[in-house]
């Protein structure tokens, strides 16, 4: 008896009418028993003692999808660094480093 894997599913990807892409240099993560909330925004520091964060999108993920995302990001970061060199995290004066999880 031989085992045959099922054929690969055909993948169709489409964007909704309200699909958009934005730049974020701020990410806040909140979690509960049931989900993770990723809040994307822009960070700016107008004075040495004033930090402004404007959030523009929140995305809820199940714990399972959050873990899948973490694994995918780890793989892609490793590939990026193998191609372009190490990504250095350097704190900016007074606030979180751009892109730093808060």
Short mmCIF file of the C-alpha atoms (twelve columns), coordinates in Angstrom:
data_MODEL
# 
_entry.id   MODEL 
# 
loop_
_atom_site.group_PDB 
_atom_site.id 
_atom_site.type_symbol 
_atom_site.label_atom_id 
_atom_site.label_alt_id 
_atom_site.label_comp_id 
_atom_site.label_asym_id 
_atom_site.label_seq_id 
_atom_site.Cartn_x 
_atom_site.Cartn_y 
_atom_site.Cartn_z 
_atom_site.pdbx_PDB_model_num 
ATOM 1   C CA . UNK A 1   0.000   0.000  0.000  1 
ATOM 2   C CA . UNK A 2   1.407   3.371  -0.972 1 
ATOM 3   C CA . UNK A 3   0.480   6.777  0.337  1 
ATOM 4   C CA . UNK A 4   -0.212  9.570  -2.113 1 
ATOM 5   C CA . UNK A 5   -0.279  13.144 -0.917 1 
ATOM 6   C CA . UNK A 6   -3.318  15.127 -1.998 1 
ATOM 7   C CA . UNK A 7   -2.673  17.510 -4.892 1 
ATOM 8   C CA . UNK A 8   -1.673  21.035 -3.917 1 
ATOM 9   C CA . UNK A 9   -4.604  23.427 -3.738 1 
ATOM 10  C CA . UNK A 10  -4.837  26.206 -6.286 1 
ATOM 11  C CA . UNK A 11  -4.267  29.533 -4.516 1 
ATOM 12  C CA . UNK A 12  -6.203  32.617 -5.597 1 
ATOM 13  C CA . UNK A 13  -5.361  35.944 -3.945 1 
ATOM 14  C CA . UNK A 14  -7.506  39.040 -4.388 1 
ATOM 15  C CA . UNK A 15  -7.656  42.451 -2.720 1 
ATOM 16  C CA . UNK A 16  -10.899 43.954 -1.469 1 
ATOM 17  C CA . UNK A 17  -12.066 47.315 -2.829 1 
ATOM 18  C CA . UNK A 18  -10.886 49.025 0.382  1 
ATOM 19  C CA . UNK A 19  -7.426  47.371 0.415  1 
ATOM 20  C CA . UNK A 20  -4.655  49.819 1.234  1 
ATOM 21  C CA . UNK A 21  -0.964  49.899 2.036  1 
ATOM 22  C CA . UNK A 22  0.561   52.260 4.581  1 
ATOM 23  C CA . UNK A 23  3.925   52.908 6.169  1 
ATOM 24  C CA . UNK A 24  4.129   52.277 9.918  1 
ATOM 25  C CA . UNK A 25  7.033   53.037 12.220 1 
ATOM 26  C CA . UNK A 26  5.035   52.306 15.368 1 
ATOM 27  C CA . UNK A 27  3.581   48.966 16.407 1 
ATOM 28  C CA . UNK A 28  1.743   48.331 19.637 1 
ATOM 29  C CA . UNK A 29  0.798   44.787 20.618 1 
ATOM 30  C CA . UNK A 30  -1.954  43.861 23.036 1 
ATOM 31  C CA . UNK A 31  -3.122  40.392 23.903 1 
ATOM 32  C CA . UNK A 32  -5.938  38.588 25.612 1 
ATOM 33  C CA . UNK A 33  -6.752  34.939 26.149 1 
ATOM 34  C CA . UNK A 34  -8.402  34.798 22.726 1 
ATOM 35  C CA . UNK A 35  -6.412  37.083 20.432 1 
ATOM 36  C CA . UNK A 36  -3.572  39.489 19.736 1 
ATOM 37  C CA . UNK A 37  -4.200  43.058 18.594 1 
ATOM 38  C CA . UNK A 38  -1.543  44.664 16.402 1 
ATOM 39  C CA . UNK A 39  -1.993  48.442 16.238 1 
ATOM 40  C CA . UNK A 40  -0.053  50.124 13.438 1 
ATOM 41  C CA . UNK A 41  0.704   53.819 13.400 1 
ATOM 42  C CA . UNK A 42  3.223   56.559 12.828 1 
ATOM 43  C CA . UNK A 43  5.594   57.818 15.484 1 
ATOM 44  C CA . UNK A 44  7.044   61.328 15.565 1 
ATOM 45  C CA . UNK A 45  8.860   63.350 18.159 1 
ATOM 46  C CA . UNK A 46  8.094   67.048 17.818 1 
ATOM 47  C CA . UNK A 47  10.095  68.198 20.851 1 
ATOM 48  C CA . UNK A 48  12.574  66.457 23.171 1 
ATOM 49  C CA . UNK A 49  9.748   65.730 25.639 1 
ATOM 50  C CA . UNK A 50  6.808   65.166 23.255 1 
ATOM 51  C CA . UNK A 51  6.191   61.933 21.380 1 
ATOM 52  C CA . UNK A 52  3.199   61.602 19.066 1 
ATOM 53  C CA . UNK A 53  1.785   58.264 17.904 1 
ATOM 54  C CA . UNK A 54  -1.131  58.243 15.485 1 
ATOM 55  C CA . UNK A 55  -2.611  54.774 14.987 1 
ATOM 56  C CA . UNK A 56  -4.297  54.085 11.659 1 
ATOM 57  C CA . UNK A 57  -5.026  50.344 11.673 1 
ATOM 58  C CA . UNK A 58  -5.700  47.593 14.170 1 
ATOM 59  C CA . UNK A 59  -5.479  43.933 13.185 1 
ATOM 60  C CA . UNK A 60  -6.702  41.099 15.400 1 
ATOM 61  C CA . UNK A 61  -4.998  37.703 15.121 1 
ATOM 62  C CA . UNK A 62  -5.757  34.394 16.801 1 
ATOM 63  C CA . UNK A 63  -2.890  33.111 18.981 1 
ATOM 64  C CA . UNK A 64  -2.197  30.462 16.339 1 
ATOM 65  C CA . UNK A 65  -1.970  33.037 13.529 1 
ATOM 66  C CA . UNK A 66  0.173   35.314 15.708 1 
ATOM 67  C CA . UNK A 67  2.651   32.454 16.177 1 
ATOM 68  C CA . UNK A 68  2.622   31.718 12.437 1 
ATOM 69  C CA . UNK A 69  3.305   35.428 11.789 1 
ATOM 70  C CA . UNK A 70  6.202   35.395 14.273 1 
ATOM 71  C CA . UNK A 71  7.735   32.367 12.525 1 
ATOM 72  C CA . UNK A 72  7.278   33.903 9.067  1 
ATOM 73  C CA . UNK A 73  8.848   37.190 10.160 1 
ATOM 74  C CA . UNK A 74  11.802  35.338 11.703 1 
ATOM 75  C CA . UNK A 75  12.392  33.425 8.446  1 
ATOM 76  C CA . UNK A 76  12.103  36.568 6.310  1 
ATOM 77  C CA . UNK A 77  14.381  38.596 8.603  1 
ATOM 78  C CA . UNK A 78  17.016  35.846 8.389  1 
ATOM 79  C CA . UNK A 79  16.755  35.880 4.581  1 
ATOM 80  C CA . UNK A 80  16.929  39.697 4.516  1 
ATOM 81  C CA . UNK A 81  20.048  39.756 6.722  1 
ATOM 82  C CA . UNK A 82  21.697  37.012 4.650  1 
ATOM 83  C CA . UNK A 83  21.133  39.154 1.554  1 
ATOM 84  C CA . UNK A 84  21.621  42.733 2.824  1 
ATOM 85  C CA . UNK A 85  23.464  42.419 6.141  1 
ATOM 86  C CA . UNK A 86  22.501  42.572 9.788  1 
ATOM 87  C CA . UNK A 87  19.668  44.825 10.878 1 
ATOM 88  C CA . UNK A 88  20.879  46.996 13.774 1 
ATOM 89  C CA . UNK A 89  18.449  48.305 16.383 1 
ATOM 90  C CA . UNK A 90  19.625  51.637 17.678 1 
ATOM 91  C CA . UNK A 91  17.441  53.610 20.075 1 
ATOM 92  C CA . UNK A 92  16.647  57.191 19.154 1 
ATOM 93  C CA . UNK A 93  16.804  59.966 21.722 1 
ATOM 94  C CA . UNK A 94  13.941  59.800 24.189 1 
ATOM 95  C CA . UNK A 95  11.506  57.425 22.486 1 
ATOM 96  C CA . UNK A 96  11.311  53.946 21.095 1 
ATOM 97  C CA . UNK A 97  13.456  53.122 18.095 1 
ATOM 98  C CA . UNK A 98  11.546  53.458 14.837 1 
ATOM 99  C CA . UNK A 99  9.565   50.267 14.355 1 
ATOM 100 C CA . UNK A 100 10.118  49.130 17.933 1 
ATOM 101 C CA . UNK A 101 7.269   47.194 19.518 1 
ATOM 102 C CA . UNK A 102 5.810   49.229 22.344 1 
# 
